[in-house]
């Protein structure tokens, strides 16, 4: 389950209800939720206006740092593997 679906289910809303709250068509909302399309800037702006406390970075973007970058004790030099 993706994070947008989880967010919607946590709110106990249907895809049609979410689309109406955000101000987009149900079809467009579903394409984003099912990852058939990437969310546009306009969609994310409307989503943030409708859900100001939601973390859009967490919901829409996979932020997976490089393994060495995730470890605060490691300072990558950019020369690893040479």
Backbone as XML, in Angstrom:
<?xml version="1.0"?>
<chain id="A" units="angstrom">
  <residue number="1" name="UNK">
    <atom name="N" x="0.853" y="-1.181" z="0.000"/>
    <atom name="CA" x="0.000" y="0.000" z="0.000"/>
    <atom name="C" x="0.895" y="1.239" z="0.000"/>
  </residue>
  <residue number="2" name="UNK">
    <atom name="N" x="0.585" y="2.173" z="-0.877"/>
    <atom name="CA" x="1.398" y="3.383" z="-0.912"/>
    <atom name="C" x="0.962" y="4.365" z="0.178"/>
  </residue>
  <residue number="3" name="UNK">
    <atom name="N" x="1.753" y="5.396" z="0.361"/>
    <atom name="CA" x="1.526" y="6.323" z="1.475"/>
    <atom name="C" x="0.280" y="7.189" z="1.284"/>
  </residue>
  <residue number="4" name="UNK">
    <atom name="N" x="-0.049" y="7.511" z="0.039"/>
    <atom name="CA" x="-1.261" y="8.295" z="-0.207"/>
    <atom name="C" x="-2.495" y="7.465" z="0.127"/>
  </residue>
  <residue number="5" name="UNK">
    <atom name="N" x="-2.500" y="6.206" z="-0.253"/>
    <atom name="CA" x="-3.614" y="5.312" z="0.084"/>
    <atom name="C" x="-3.743" y="5.177" z="1.597"/>
  </residue>
  <residue number="6" name="UNK">
    <atom name="N" x="-2.624" y="4.986" z="2.264"/>
    <atom name="CA" x="-2.641" y="4.854" z="3.725"/>
    <atom name="C" x="-3.189" y="6.122" z="4.375"/>
  </residue>
  <residue number="7" name="UNK">
    <atom name="N" x="-2.769" y="7.280" z="3.858"/>
    <atom name="CA" x="-3.253" y="8.555" z="4.383"/>
    <atom name="C" x="-4.766" y="8.649" z="4.227"/>
  </residue>
  <residue number="8" name="UNK">
    <atom name="N" x="-5.273" y="8.293" z="3.039"/>
    <atom name="CA" x="-6.723" y="8.346" z="2.775"/>
    <atom name="C" x="-7.479" y="7.397" z="3.691"/>
  </residue>
  <residue number="9" name="UNK">
    <atom name="N" x="-6.975" y="6.177" z="3.838"/>
    <atom name="CA" x="-7.662" y="5.198" z="4.678"/>
    <atom name="C" x="-7.650" y="5.603" z="6.151"/>
  </residue>
  <residue number="10" name="UNK">
    <atom name="N" x="-6.571" y="6.258" z="6.568"/>
    <atom name="CA" x="-6.492" y="6.761" z="7.941"/>
    <atom name="C" x="-7.596" y="7.793" z="8.204"/>
  </residue>
  <residue number="11" name="UNK">
    <atom name="N" x="-7.930" y="8.549" z="7.163"/>
    <atom name="CA" x="-9.006" y="9.544" z="7.267"/>
    <atom name="C" x="-10.393" y="8.936" z="7.048"/>
  </residue>
  <residue number="12" name="UNK">
    <atom name="N" x="-10.414" y="7.646" z="6.680"/>
    <atom name="CA" x="-11.669" y="6.932" z="6.406"/>
    <atom name="C" x="-12.459" y="7.612" z="5.281"/>
  </residue>
  <residue number="13" name="UNK">
    <atom name="N" x="-11.754" y="7.940" z="4.196"/>
    <atom name="CA" x="-12.361" y="8.611" z="3.046"/>
    <atom name="C" x="-12.262" y="7.725" z="1.816"/>
  </residue>
  <residue number="14" name="UNK">
    <atom name="N" x="-13.212" y="7.898" z="0.915"/>
    <atom name="CA" x="-13.161" y="7.209" z="-0.376"/>
    <atom name="C" x="-12.303" y="8.038" z="-1.327"/>
  </residue>
  <residue number="15" name="UNK">
    <atom name="N" x="-11.971" y="7.462" z="-2.464"/>
    <atom name="CA" x="-11.206" y="8.217" z="-3.455"/>
    <atom name="C" x="-12.025" y="9.405" z="-3.960"/>
  </residue>
  <residue number="16" name="UNK">
    <atom name="N" x="-13.335" y="9.217" z="-4.102"/>
    <atom name="CA" x="-14.208" y="10.314" z="-4.549"/>
    <atom name="C" x="-14.234" y="11.443" z="-3.522"/>
  </residue>
  <residue number="17" name="UNK">
    <atom name="N" x="-14.283" y="11.101" z="-2.242"/>
    <atom name="CA" x="-14.284" y="12.125" z="-1.191"/>
    <atom name="C" x="-12.962" y="12.884" z="-1.166"/>
  </residue>
  <residue number="18" name="UNK">
    <atom name="N" x="-11.856" y="12.161" z="-1.301"/>
    <atom name="CA" x="-10.553" y="12.820" z="-1.310"/>
    <atom name="C" x="-10.435" y="13.770" z="-2.497"/>
  </residue>
  <residue number="19" name="UNK">
    <atom name="N" x="-10.869" y="13.313" z="-3.657"/>
    <atom name="CA" x="-10.813" y="14.147" z="-4.853"/>
    <atom name="C" x="-11.618" y="15.428" z="-4.656"/>
  </residue>
  <residue number="20" name="UNK">
    <atom name="N" x="-12.795" y="15.299" z="-4.072"/>
    <atom name="CA" x="-13.653" y="16.465" z="-3.835"/>
    <atom name="C" x="-13.012" y="17.431" z="-2.835"/>
  </residue>
  <residue number="21" name="UNK">
    <atom name="N" x="-12.419" y="16.904" z="-1.789"/>
    <atom name="CA" x="-11.773" y="17.746" z="-0.778"/>
    <atom name="C" x="-10.598" y="18.515" z="-1.397"/>
  </residue>
  <residue number="22" name="UNK">
    <atom name="N" x="-9.820" y="17.822" z="-2.214"/>
    <atom name="CA" x="-8.638" y="18.440" z="-2.830"/>
    <atom name="C" x="-9.030" y="19.376" z="-3.968"/>
  </residue>
  <residue number="23" name="UNK">
    <atom name="N" x="-10.112" y="19.034" z="-4.653"/>
    <atom name="CA" x="-10.559" y="19.863" z="-5.772"/>
    <atom name="C" x="-10.065" y="19.381" z="-7.115"/>
  </residue>
  <residue number="24" name="UNK">
    <atom name="N" x="-9.965" y="18.052" z="-7.260"/>
    <atom name="CA" x="-9.573" y="17.443" z="-8.527"/>
    <atom name="C" x="-10.598" y="16.371" z="-8.888"/>
  </residue>
  <residue number="25" name="UNK">
    <atom name="N" x="-10.522" y="15.877" z="-10.111"/>
    <atom name="CA" x="-11.463" y="14.825" z="-10.505"/>
    <atom name="C" x="-11.094" y="13.517" z="-9.808"/>
  </residue>
  <residue number="26" name="UNK">
    <atom name="N" x="-12.086" y="12.674" z="-9.638"/>
    <atom name="CA" x="-11.863" y="11.367" z="-9.023"/>
    <atom name="C" x="-10.884" y="10.568" z="-9.873"/>
  </residue>
  <residue number="27" name="UNK">
    <atom name="N" x="-11.036" y="10.639" z="-11.174"/>
    <atom name="CA" x="-10.156" y="9.916" z="-12.090"/>
    <atom name="C" x="-8.704" y="10.346" z="-11.915"/>
  </residue>
  <residue number="28" name="UNK">
    <atom name="N" x="-8.467" y="11.643" z="-11.851"/>
    <atom name="CA" x="-7.108" y="12.150" z="-11.695"/>
    <atom name="C" x="-6.528" y="11.735" z="-10.337"/>
  </residue>
  <residue number="29" name="UNK">
    <atom name="N" x="-7.334" y="11.880" z="-9.291"/>
    <atom name="CA" x="-6.876" y="11.475" z="-7.963"/>
    <atom name="C" x="-6.475" y="9.992" z="-7.964"/>
  </residue>
  <residue number="30" name="UNK">
    <atom name="N" x="-7.314" y="9.144" z="-8.544"/>
    <atom name="CA" x="-7.017" y="7.712" z="-8.561"/>
    <atom name="C" x="-5.748" y="7.403" z="-9.349"/>
  </residue>
  <residue number="31" name="UNK">
    <atom name="N" x="-5.510" y="8.119" z="-10.439"/>
    <atom name="CA" x="-4.290" y="7.896" z="-11.218"/>
    <atom name="C" x="-3.050" y="8.202" z="-10.375"/>
  </residue>
  <residue number="32" name="UNK">
    <atom name="N" x="-3.144" y="9.210" z="-9.549"/>
    <atom name="CA" x="-2.018" y="9.540" z="-8.669"/>
    <atom name="C" x="-1.887" y="8.494" z="-7.568"/>
  </residue>
  <residue number="33" name="UNK">
    <atom name="N" x="-3.006" y="8.142" z="-6.959"/>
    <atom name="CA" x="-2.948" y="7.154" z="-5.872"/>
    <atom name="C" x="-2.449" y="5.801" z="-6.367"/>
  </residue>
  <residue number="34" name="UNK">
    <atom name="N" x="-2.851" y="5.405" z="-7.568"/>
    <atom name="CA" x="-2.442" y="4.100" z="-8.112"/>
    <atom name="C" x="-1.101" y="4.179" z="-8.836"/>
  </residue>
  <residue number="35" name="UNK">
    <atom name="N" x="-0.463" y="5.369" z="-8.766"/>
    <atom name="CA" x="0.855" y="5.614" z="-9.361"/>
    <atom name="C" x="0.871" y="5.446" z="-10.873"/>
  </residue>
  <residue number="36" name="UNK">
    <atom name="N" x="-0.262" y="5.728" z="-11.509"/>
    <atom name="CA" x="-0.304" y="5.768" z="-12.969"/>
    <atom name="C" x="0.221" y="7.106" z="-13.469"/>
  </residue>
  <residue number="37" name="UNK">
    <atom name="N" x="0.164" y="8.130" z="-12.617"/>
    <atom name="CA" x="0.686" y="9.459" z="-12.928"/>
    <atom name="C" x="1.393" y="10.012" z="-11.704"/>
  </residue>
  <residue number="38" name="UNK">
    <atom name="N" x="2.336" y="10.885" z="-11.932"/>
    <atom name="CA" x="2.985" y="11.591" z="-10.824"/>
    <atom name="C" x="2.145" y="12.812" z="-10.468"/>
  </residue>
  <residue number="39" name="UNK">
    <atom name="N" x="2.112" y="13.188" z="-9.200"/>
    <atom name="CA" x="1.342" y="14.378" z="-8.831"/>
    <atom name="C" x="1.979" y="15.639" z="-9.401"/>
  </residue>
  <residue number="40" name="UNK">
    <atom name="N" x="1.149" y="16.501" z="-9.932"/>
    <atom name="CA" x="1.646" y="17.777" z="-10.444"/>
    <atom name="C" x="1.876" y="18.730" z="-9.284"/>
  </residue>
  <residue number="41" name="UNK">
    <atom name="N" x="2.581" y="19.811" z="-9.570"/>
    <atom name="CA" x="2.781" y="20.856" z="-8.569"/>
    <atom name="C" x="1.422" y="21.384" z="-8.099"/>
  </residue>
  <residue number="42" name="UNK">
    <atom name="N" x="0.502" y="21.572" z="-9.047"/>
    <atom name="CA" x="-0.838" y="22.065" z="-8.731"/>
    <atom name="C" x="-1.560" y="21.101" z="-7.783"/>
  </residue>
  <residue number="43" name="UNK">
    <atom name="N" x="-1.441" y="19.800" z="-8.046"/>
    <atom name="CA" x="-2.086" y="18.805" z="-7.187"/>
    <atom name="C" x="-1.515" y="18.876" z="-5.777"/>
  </residue>
  <residue number="44" name="UNK">
    <atom name="N" x="-0.195" y="18.917" z="-5.675"/>
    <atom name="CA" x="0.440" y="18.952" z="-4.354"/>
    <atom name="C" x="0.063" y="20.231" z="-3.609"/>
  </residue>
  <residue number="45" name="UNK">
    <atom name="N" x="-0.015" y="21.343" z="-4.329"/>
    <atom name="CA" x="-0.424" y="22.612" z="-3.717"/>
    <atom name="C" x="-1.848" y="22.513" z="-3.174"/>
  </residue>
  <residue number="46" name="UNK">
    <atom name="N" x="-2.745" y="21.951" z="-3.963"/>
    <atom name="CA" x="-4.136" y="21.782" z="-3.514"/>
    <atom name="C" x="-4.220" y="20.799" z="-2.340"/>
  </residue>
  <residue number="47" name="UNK">
    <atom name="N" x="-3.442" y="19.734" z="-2.414"/>
    <atom name="CA" x="-3.417" y="18.747" z="-1.334"/>
    <atom name="C" x="-2.964" y="19.404" z="-0.036"/>
  </residue>
  <residue number="48" name="UNK">
    <atom name="N" x="-1.890" y="20.190" z="-0.111"/>
    <atom name="CA" x="-1.353" y="20.855" z="1.080"/>
    <atom name="C" x="-2.343" y="21.868" z="1.641"/>
  </residue>
  <residue number="49" name="UNK">
    <atom name="N" x="-3.086" y="22.548" z="0.758"/>
    <atom name="CA" x="-4.106" y="23.495" z="1.226"/>
    <atom name="C" x="-5.241" y="22.758" z="1.943"/>
  </residue>
  <residue number="50" name="UNK">
    <atom name="N" x="-5.604" y="21.591" z="1.433"/>
    <atom name="CA" x="-6.688" y="20.811" z="2.038"/>
    <atom name="C" x="-6.245" y="20.111" z="3.323"/>
  </residue>
  <residue number="51" name="UNK">
    <atom name="N" x="-4.982" y="19.723" z="3.369"/>
    <atom name="CA" x="-4.431" y="19.002" z="4.528"/>
    <atom name="C" x="-3.132" y="19.678" z="4.976"/>
  </residue>
  <residue number="52" name="UNK">
    <atom name="N" x="-3.240" y="20.837" z="5.611"/>
    <atom name="CA" x="-2.035" y="21.618" z="5.943"/>
    <atom name="C" x="-1.062" y="20.920" z="6.895"/>
  </residue>
  <residue number="53" name="UNK">
    <atom name="N" x="-1.534" y="19.981" z="7.678"/>
    <atom name="CA" x="-0.644" y="19.298" z="8.620"/>
    <atom name="C" x="0.014" y="18.057" z="8.023"/>
  </residue>
  <residue number="54" name="UNK">
    <atom name="N" x="-0.365" y="17.697" z="6.791"/>
    <atom name="CA" x="0.189" y="16.501" z="6.150"/>
    <atom name="C" x="1.612" y="16.779" z="5.678"/>
  </residue>
  <residue number="55" name="UNK">
    <atom name="N" x="2.452" y="15.781" z="5.764"/>
    <atom name="CA" x="3.842" y="15.882" z="5.314"/>
    <atom name="C" x="3.906" y="15.417" z="3.858"/>
  </residue>
  <residue number="56" name="UNK">
    <atom name="N" x="3.837" y="16.361" z="2.919"/>
    <atom name="CA" x="3.805" y="15.995" z="1.501"/>
    <atom name="C" x="5.105" y="15.315" z="1.058"/>
  </residue>
  <residue number="57" name="UNK">
    <atom name="N" x="6.205" y="15.677" z="1.663"/>
    <atom name="CA" x="7.463" y="15.009" z="1.340"/>
    <atom name="C" x="7.406" y="13.534" z="1.668"/>
  </residue>
  <residue number="58" name="UNK">
    <atom name="N" x="6.839" y="13.221" z="2.791"/>
    <atom name="CA" x="6.705" y="11.833" z="3.228"/>
    <atom name="C" x="5.702" y="11.072" z="2.365"/>
  </residue>
  <residue number="59" name="UNK">
    <atom name="N" x="4.608" y="11.718" z="1.982"/>
    <atom name="CA" x="3.540" y="11.054" z="1.229"/>
    <atom name="C" x="3.894" y="10.866" z="-0.241"/>
  </residue>
  <residue number="60" name="UNK">
    <atom name="N" x="4.469" y="11.889" z="-0.858"/>
    <atom name="CA" x="4.643" y="11.855" z="-2.307"/>
    <atom name="C" x="6.048" y="11.551" z="-2.804"/>
  </residue>
  <residue number="61" name="UNK">
    <atom name="N" x="7.049" y="11.689" z="-1.957"/>
    <atom name="CA" x="8.412" y="11.520" z="-2.429"/>
    <atom name="C" x="9.124" y="10.449" z="-1.636"/>
  </residue>
  <residue number="62" name="UNK">
    <atom name="N" x="9.754" y="9.546" z="-2.345"/>
    <atom name="CA" x="10.547" y="8.506" z="-1.703"/>
    <atom name="C" x="11.915" y="9.087" z="-1.411"/>
  </residue>
  <residue number="63" name="UNK">
    <atom name="N" x="12.135" y="9.423" z="-0.172"/>
    <atom name="CA" x="13.406" y="10.005" z="0.232"/>
    <atom name="C" x="14.257" y="8.926" z="0.862"/>
  </residue>
  <residue number="64" name="UNK">
    <atom name="N" x="15.048" y="8.250" z="0.038"/>
    <atom name="CA" x="15.905" y="7.185" z="0.527"/>
    <atom name="C" x="17.358" y="7.595" z="0.308"/>
  </residue>
  <residue number="65" name="UNK">
    <atom name="N" x="18.009" y="8.038" z="1.353"/>
    <atom name="CA" x="19.392" y="8.472" z="1.195"/>
    <atom name="C" x="20.313" y="7.293" z="0.899"/>
  </residue>
  <residue number="66" name="UNK">
    <atom name="N" x="21.429" y="7.596" z="0.298"/>
    <atom name="CA" x="22.479" y="6.612" z="0.070"/>
    <atom name="C" x="22.841" y="5.999" z="1.417"/>
  </residue>
  <residue number="67" name="UNK">
    <atom name="N" x="23.164" y="4.731" z="1.435"/>
    <atom name="CA" x="23.437" y="4.013" z="2.686"/>
    <atom name="C" x="24.468" y="4.745" z="3.536"/>
  </residue>
  <residue number="68" name="UNK">
    <atom name="N" x="25.569" y="5.170" z="2.942"/>
    <atom name="CA" x="26.608" y="5.849" z="3.713"/>
    <atom name="C" x="26.157" y="7.231" z="4.157"/>
  </residue>
  <residue number="69" name="UNK">
    <atom name="N" x="25.303" y="7.872" z="3.364"/>
    <atom name="CA" x="24.813" y="9.202" z="3.733"/>
    <atom name="C" x="23.822" y="9.134" z="4.883"/>
  </residue>
  <residue number="70" name="UNK">
    <atom name="N" x="23.150" y="8.003" z="5.024"/>
    <atom name="CA" x="22.164" y="7.843" z="6.091"/>
    <atom name="C" x="22.829" y="7.683" z="7.449"/>
  </residue>
  <residue number="71" name="UNK">
    <atom name="N" x="24.074" y="7.260" z="7.464"/>
    <atom name="CA" x="24.809" y="7.064" z="8.712"/>
    <atom name="C" x="25.518" y="8.370" z="9.069"/>
  </residue>
  <residue number="72" name="UNK">
    <atom name="N" x="25.101" y="9.043" z="10.143"/>
    <atom name="CA" x="25.693" y="10.335" z="10.483"/>
    <atom name="C" x="27.177" y="10.253" z="10.851"/>
  </residue>
  <residue number="73" name="UNK">
    <atom name="N" x="27.684" y="9.055" z="11.169"/>
    <atom name="CA" x="29.098" y="8.913" z="11.518"/>
    <atom name="C" x="29.985" y="8.841" z="10.279"/>
  </residue>
  <residue number="74" name="UNK">
    <atom name="N" x="29.377" y="8.583" z="9.131"/>
    <atom name="CA" x="30.132" y="8.458" z="7.874"/>
    <atom name="C" x="30.096" y="9.777" z="7.124"/>
  </residue>
  <residue number="75" name="UNK">
    <atom name="N" x="31.245" y="10.172" z="6.608"/>
    <atom name="CA" x="31.313" y="11.400" z="5.809"/>
    <atom name="C" x="31.795" y="11.005" z="4.421"/>
  </residue>
  <residue number="76" name="UNK">
    <atom name="N" x="30.843" y="10.827" z="3.470"/>
    <atom name="CA" x="31.254" y="10.426" z="2.126"/>
    <atom name="C" x="32.144" y="11.494" z="1.474"/>
  </residue>
  <residue number="77" name="UNK">
    <atom name="N" x="33.130" y="11.025" z="0.759"/>
    <atom name="CA" x="34.056" y="11.937" z="0.086"/>
    <atom name="C" x="33.788" y="12.052" z="-1.393"/>
  </residue>
  <residue number="78" name="UNK">
    <atom name="N" x="32.998" y="11.137" z="-1.936"/>
    <atom name="CA" x="32.735" y="11.125" z="-3.364"/>
    <atom name="C" x="33.770" y="10.340" z="-4.126"/>
  </residue>
  <residue number="79" name="UNK">
    <atom name="N" x="34.714" y="9.733" z="-3.412"/>
    <atom name="CA" x="35.766" y="8.959" z="-4.069"/>
    <atom name="C" x="35.675" y="7.475" z="-3.727"/>
  </residue>
  <residue number="80" name="UNK">
    <atom name="N" x="34.625" y="7.064" z="-3.050"/>
    <atom name="CA" x="34.481" y="5.653" z="-2.698"/>
    <atom name="C" x="34.410" y="4.825" z="-3.969"/>
  </residue>
  <residue number="81" name="UNK">
    <atom name="N" x="35.003" y="3.648" z="-3.929"/>
    <atom name="CA" x="34.939" y="2.733" z="-5.051"/>
    <atom name="C" x="35.987" y="3.006" z="-6.132"/>
  </residue>
  <residue number="82" name="UNK">
    <atom name="N" x="36.873" y="3.954" z="-5.916"/>
    <atom name="CA" x="37.908" y="4.257" z="-6.922"/>
    <atom name="C" x="39.186" y="3.576" z="-6.570"/>
  </residue>
</chain>
